[in-house]
Amino acid sequence: MLPLFVLVPLALLMIVNLPVGQFLRRWSWGLTLLLTIAQAAALICFAPHLKAGGFLATLIPLTLELDNLSCVMLLAIAIVVGASLLVARGTVSGMKQLSNFASLVLIAMAGMNALALLRDLFSLWLFFEVVGVASFVLIAFRRDRGALEGAFTYIILSGVATVLMLGGLAILMLVGRGESSPLTFANVQAALQISGGLTAARLGIGMFLCGLLIKGGLVPFHGWLPGAYSAANAPASVLLAGIVTKATGVYGLMRVVSSVIPPTPGVNAVVLFAGAAAVVIGALGALYQSEMKRLFAYSSISQVGYILLGLGCGGPLGMLGATLHLFNHAIFKSLLFVNAAAVEQRVGTTDMTRLGGLGSKMPWTNVTSLIATLSTAGVPPLSGFWSKLIIVVALWQGAHYGYAVVAILFSLVTLGYLLLMQRKVFFGEMPAELANTREASPSVVISAVVLAGITFGMGVLFPLLLKTFLLPVKSIFPLQ
């Protein structure tokens, strides 16, 4: 069954692009949306019964496994891809453009699904490239100057990351040349454990991780990310910010650190420092932004830092917090970018200096934006509160008191700059030229309401979900 997560999007991509006229292309958006719903339903209802192997394994000869972290990632992929498709329905003009967007989404979805299931580094790199190709086309989708510049920057940096990752893989293959599959997670971990870790193996995995950090826009390689997010069109921004950089960066790092690198205090210390740096740099960067999507991009950098803080704790509680915040961040960050798409659709700009008083004209966007703001800042009882609370408790229990203080303090900073955004955009005096503004199109509003409902429901029902059916995972500790 697991190969279907990769094969079905690819098969649907080929079907909707068959040269049989425009009939199938007209259905590409709807069929892709149905696929995301089916994937979410399969994970929620049948996750314990999804297995690798069987006849389908001969069609895709890759090492695929499903564990707790994979389930969370696959569910987040389905939800965010569905949200981006709804935004595209309301903001992308023309059947051809909408069909092209759906095709790019299918490529990215197949790649991200594979990343969530793979268990060897070479295949991981291969599907990083698949997602990367779809990503820079999505960034340039609008084909204006800003979009092309953002895509060009991404291509250059992605090329550097590819060289680093391939160089690292080459070193690891030389280290494990006696093995039949030297790049599986188990074999690489064994190479790193020999005599405390071979220098060559450490260099190889370090180069791979540096490439991964560049592709995911993680600190200190985050410089390209705000420009790419703000340059991409509305649905591409939702997809990139909500899940693509999470799959290629944060999830990839969590997978490699938890499944490949032997846990040591030194590794945990590096991850903790990187997480704290991301929290601080992202939050301070967001304070000086006047454009909504750039502000949300810096906020995303900061929230990724919380995930790294949980990962760096090195225990089951920290991993629970990191995994939960990975899911929560995918949802509430997607919601913020959906709100930005709604504003851009009706006003034509996301420059906060030109906005104001939109709350009375766009009540659904106003309320859902406030829910996303409060959840991002970790205000109870919304979902972001619980994941941040677990991370802070894990830091405190691990005697990482300074990092716990940073996590709490910069949650207050997050609340400050997001509430300031809320005031500038939705409250205050409305400029005269915005007097005829109306609510966003129904598909954009539906996307926002669904994401806000998940954010609110995950928060209010968290104690019940934790005891019974957290995400689709019944137990998140420990990851195997």
QUIJOJO-V795544 format. One record per residue. N is the residue number from 1. PHI is phi as a letter, one per 30 degrees, with the letter a starting at -180 (* if undefined). PSI is psi in whole degrees, 0 to 359 (* if undefined). OMEGA is omega in whole degrees, -180 to 180 (none if undefined). Layout:
BEGIN
<<N/PHI/PSI/OMEGA> <N/PHI/PSI/OMEGA>>
END
This chain:
BEGIN
<<1/*/325/-176> <2/e/321/179> <3/e/339/180> <4/d/331/179> <5/d/336/178> <6/c/318/-174> <7/d/321/-176> <8/d/312/176> <9/e/321/179> <10/d/320/178> <11/d/318/179> <12/d/322/177> <13/e/315/180> <14/d/322/-178> <15/d/312/-175> <16/d/347/178> <17/c/16/175> <18/d/142/-178> <19/d/65/-179> <20/b/39/-179> <21/i/195/-174> <22/c/359/-173> <23/d/307/-177> <24/d/324/180> <25/d/329/177> <26/d/334/-177> <27/c/359/-173> <28/d/318/180> <29/d/311/-178> <30/d/319/180> <31/d/323/178> <32/d/320/177> <33/d/318/177> <34/d/324/178> <35/d/319/179> <36/d/321/178> <37/d/318/180> <38/d/320/180> <39/d/316/179> <40/d/317/-179> <41/d/320/180> <42/d/320/-179> <43/d/319/-179> <44/d/321/-173> <45/c/328/-169> <46/b/15/-175> <47/e/316/-179> <48/d/343/-174> <49/c/0/-179> <50/d/120/-175> <51/b/158/173> <52/d/175/177> <53/j/191/-179> <54/i/189/-177> <55/d/322/-176> <56/d/334/180> <57/d/336/178> <58/d/338/179> <59/d/336/180> <60/b/85/-173> <61/d/68/178> <62/b/156/177> <63/d/104/-178> <64/c/136/176> <65/b/149/178> <66/c/121/174> <67/b/189/-175> <68/e/312/-179> <69/d/321/178> <70/d/317/180> <71/d/314/180> <72/d/316/-178> <73/d/316/-180> <74/d/322/178> <75/d/317/178> <76/d/320/178> <77/e/312/-178> <78/d/316/-176> <79/d/313/-176> <80/d/321/177> <81/d/318/177> <82/d/319/179> <83/d/318/-180> <84/d/325/178> <85/d/321/177> <86/d/319/177> <87/d/320/179> <88/d/323/180> <89/e/324/-178> <90/c/346/-173> <91/b/341/-180> <92/c/124/-176> <93/c/137/175> <94/j/139/-179> <95/d/321/-178> <96/d/315/-180> <97/d/318/179> <98/d/320/178> <99/d/319/177> <100/d/320/178> <101/d/316/179> <102/d/321/179> <103/d/317/177> <104/d/322/178> <105/d/320/179> <106/d/320/177> <107/d/312/-180> <108/d/321/-179> <109/d/315/177> <110/e/316/180> <111/d/315/-179> <112/d/320/176> <113/e/319/178> <114/d/317/180> <115/e/323/-179> <116/d/340/-173> <117/c/343/-172> <118/d/154/-180> <119/b/28/170> <120/b/148/-170> <121/d/325/-179> <122/d/314/178> <123/d/325/177> <124/d/313/178> <125/d/317/-178> <126/e/315/-178> <127/d/340/167> <128/e/319/-180> <129/d/323/177> <130/e/312/179> <131/d/322/180> <132/d/317/178> <133/d/313/178> <134/d/324/-176> <135/d/313/-177> <136/d/338/172> <137/d/322/178> <138/d/320/179> <139/d/319/-178> <140/d/7/-172> <141/e/323/-177> <142/d/338/175> <143/h/28/170> <144/c/180/-174> <145/d/312/-179> <146/d/318/-179> <147/d/318/-180> <148/d/323/177> <149/d/317/178> <150/d/318/179> <151/d/320/-180> <152/d/316/178> <153/e/317/180> <154/d/319/180> <155/d/315/-178> <156/d/310/-178> <157/d/324/178> <158/d/324/177> <159/d/318/176> <160/d/316/179> <161/d/320/180> <162/d/317/178> <163/d/315/179> <164/d/315/-177> <165/d/317/179> <166/d/321/176> <167/d/317/177> <168/d/319/179> <169/d/322/178> <170/d/317/179> <171/d/317/180> <172/d/325/177> <173/d/322/177> <174/d/321/178> <175/d/320/-176> <176/c/34/-175> <177/d/343/177> <178/d/350/-178> <179/c/149/177> <180/d/329/178> <181/b/78/-171> <182/d/346/-174> <183/c/9/172> <184/d/155/-179> <185/e/316/-176> <186/d/317/-178> <187/d/322/177> <188/d/319/178> <189/d/320/178> <190/d/320/178> <191/d/324/-180> <192/d/340/-178> <193/c/349/-180> <194/d/122/179> <195/h/39/180> <196/i/8/178> <197/j/114/177> <198/d/142/180> <199/e/318/-180> <200/d/318/179> <201/d/320/178> <202/d/318/178> <203/d/317/-179> <204/d/313/-178> <205/d/329/177> <206/d/317/177> <207/d/320/179> <208/d/317/-179> <209/d/322/178> <210/d/318/177> <211/d/321/180> <212/d/319/179> <213/d/322/178> <214/d/313/-178> <215/d/326/-179> <216/d/355/-179> <217/i/33/180> <218/d/151/178> <219/e/133/10> <220/c/20/-177> <221/c/39/-171> <222/c/359/-170> <223/e/328/-177> <224/d/342/-166> <225/d/312/179> <226/e/320/179> <227/d/319/180> <228/d/317/-180> <229/d/317/-176> <230/d/334/-179> <231/d/329/-177> <232/d/155/177> <233/d/172/-169> <234/e/305/-178> <235/d/327/177> <236/d/324/177> <237/d/318/177> <238/e/314/-177> <239/d/313/-177> <240/d/311/-177> <241/d/324/-175> <242/d/320/-171> <243/b/327/-173> <244/d/308/179> <245/d/338/174> <246/d/319/-179> <247/d/318/-175> <248/d/338/-178> <249/c/288/-173> <250/d/310/-180> <251/d/317/179> <252/e/317/178> <253/d/316/179> <254/d/319/-179> <255/d/314/-178> <256/d/316/-179> <257/d/320/-176> <258/d/334/-173> <259/c/345/-175> <260/c/306/-176> <261/d/126/178> <262/d/133/-178> <263/d/124/178> <264/b/156/177> <265/e/326/180> <266/d/315/178> <267/d/315/180> <268/d/322/180> <269/d/319/179> <270/d/315/-179> <271/d/318/178> <272/d/316/-180> <273/d/316/179> <274/d/321/179> <275/d/315/179> <276/d/320/178> <277/d/318/179> <278/d/318/179> <279/e/313/-176> <280/d/310/-176> <281/d/316/180> <282/d/316/-178> <283/d/316/180> <284/d/324/177> <285/d/322/-179> <286/d/330/-178> <287/d/335/-172> <288/c/14/-177> <289/c/141/176> <290/c/359/179> <291/c/132/-170> <292/e/312/-175> <293/d/326/175> <294/d/321/176> <295/d/315/180> <296/d/328/178> <297/d/314/178> <298/d/323/176> <299/d/322/178> <300/d/318/177> <301/e/317/-180> <302/d/317/-178> <303/d/328/174> <304/d/326/177> <305/e/323/178> <306/d/322/177> <307/d/317/180> <308/d/325/177> <309/d/318/177> <310/d/318/179> <311/d/322/-178> <312/d/346/177> <313/d/330/175> <314/i/4/-180> <315/b/174/-178> <316/d/324/-179> <317/d/319/177> <318/d/320/179> <319/d/324/175> <320/d/313/179> <321/d/318/180> <322/d/316/-179> <323/d/317/180> <324/d/320/-180> <325/d/331/174> <326/e/314/179> <327/d/311/-178> <328/e/317/-179> <329/d/319/177> <330/e/321/-176> <331/d/306/-174> <332/d/334/175> <333/d/322/174> <334/e/320/180> <335/d/317/178> <336/d/319/179> <337/d/331/172> <338/d/318/177> <339/d/320/176> <340/d/322/178> <341/d/320/179> <342/d/316/179> <343/d/314/-179> <344/d/324/-180> <345/d/318/-174> <346/c/333/-175> <347/c/334/179> <348/i/2/179> <349/a/156/172> <350/b/20/176> <351/d/113/-173> <352/d/340/178> <353/d/345/-179> <354/c/9/-176> <355/c/172/177> <356/l/146/174> <357/i/19/-176> <358/d/349/-178> <359/e/323/-180> <360/d/334/-179> <361/c/332/-177> <362/b/68/-173> <363/d/322/180> <364/d/317/178> <365/d/320/179> <366/d/309/-177> <367/d/315/-179> <368/d/327/176> <369/d/321/178> <370/d/320/177> <371/d/315/179> <372/d/320/179> <373/d/310/-177> <374/d/324/178> <375/d/318/179> <376/e/321/-179> <377/d/351/179> <378/i/35/179> <379/d/129/179> <380/d/153/4> <381/c/25/-174> <382/d/167/-169> <383/d/322/-179> <384/d/332/178> <385/d/314/-174> <386/d/316/-179> <387/d/321/177> <388/d/322/178> <389/d/315/180> <390/d/319/179> <391/d/316/180> <392/d/318/178> <393/d/317/179> <394/d/319/177> <395/d/317/-179> <396/d/317/179> <397/d/330/178> <398/d/9/179> <399/i/26/175> <400/c/64/-170> <401/d/320/180> <402/d/317/179> <403/d/325/177> <404/d/320/179> <405/d/318/177> <406/e/316/-179> <407/d/317/-179> <408/d/313/-176> <409/d/316/-176> <410/d/350/167> <411/d/324/176> <412/d/321/176> <413/d/318/178> <414/e/315/178> <415/e/320/-178> <416/d/308/-175> <417/d/332/178> <418/d/324/175> <419/d/326/175> <420/d/318/175> <421/e/316/-179> <422/d/318/-180> <423/d/315/-178> <424/d/324/-174> <425/d/315/-169> <426/c/348/-180> <427/b/187/-179> <428/i/194/-177> <429/d/135/-180> <430/d/129/174> <431/e/147/-175> <432/e/325/-177> <433/d/351/179> <434/c/9/-174> <435/d/332/-178> <436/c/14/180> <437/d/142/176> <438/b/172/-179> <439/d/154/180> <440/d/167/-179> <441/d/155/-174> <442/e/320/-177> <443/d/324/178> <444/d/318/178> <445/d/318/179> <446/d/316/178> <447/e/314/-180> <448/d/317/-178> <449/d/319/179> <450/d/313/180> <451/d/319/177> <452/d/322/177> <453/d/319/178> <454/d/317/179> <455/d/314/180> <456/d/314/-178> <457/d/319/178> <458/d/327/179> <459/d/309/-176> <460/d/322/-177> <461/c/9/-174> <462/e/313/-180> <463/e/321/178> <464/d/317/-180> <465/d/323/-179> <466/d/323/-178> <467/d/335/-172> <468/c/302/-167> <469/b/60/-178> <470/d/118/-172> <471/h/226/170> <472/c/14/-170> <473/c/128/-178> <474/d/341/177> <475/a/125/-178> <476/c/355/179> <477/b/143/-14> <478/d/162/173> <479/d/139/179> <480/c/*/none>>
END
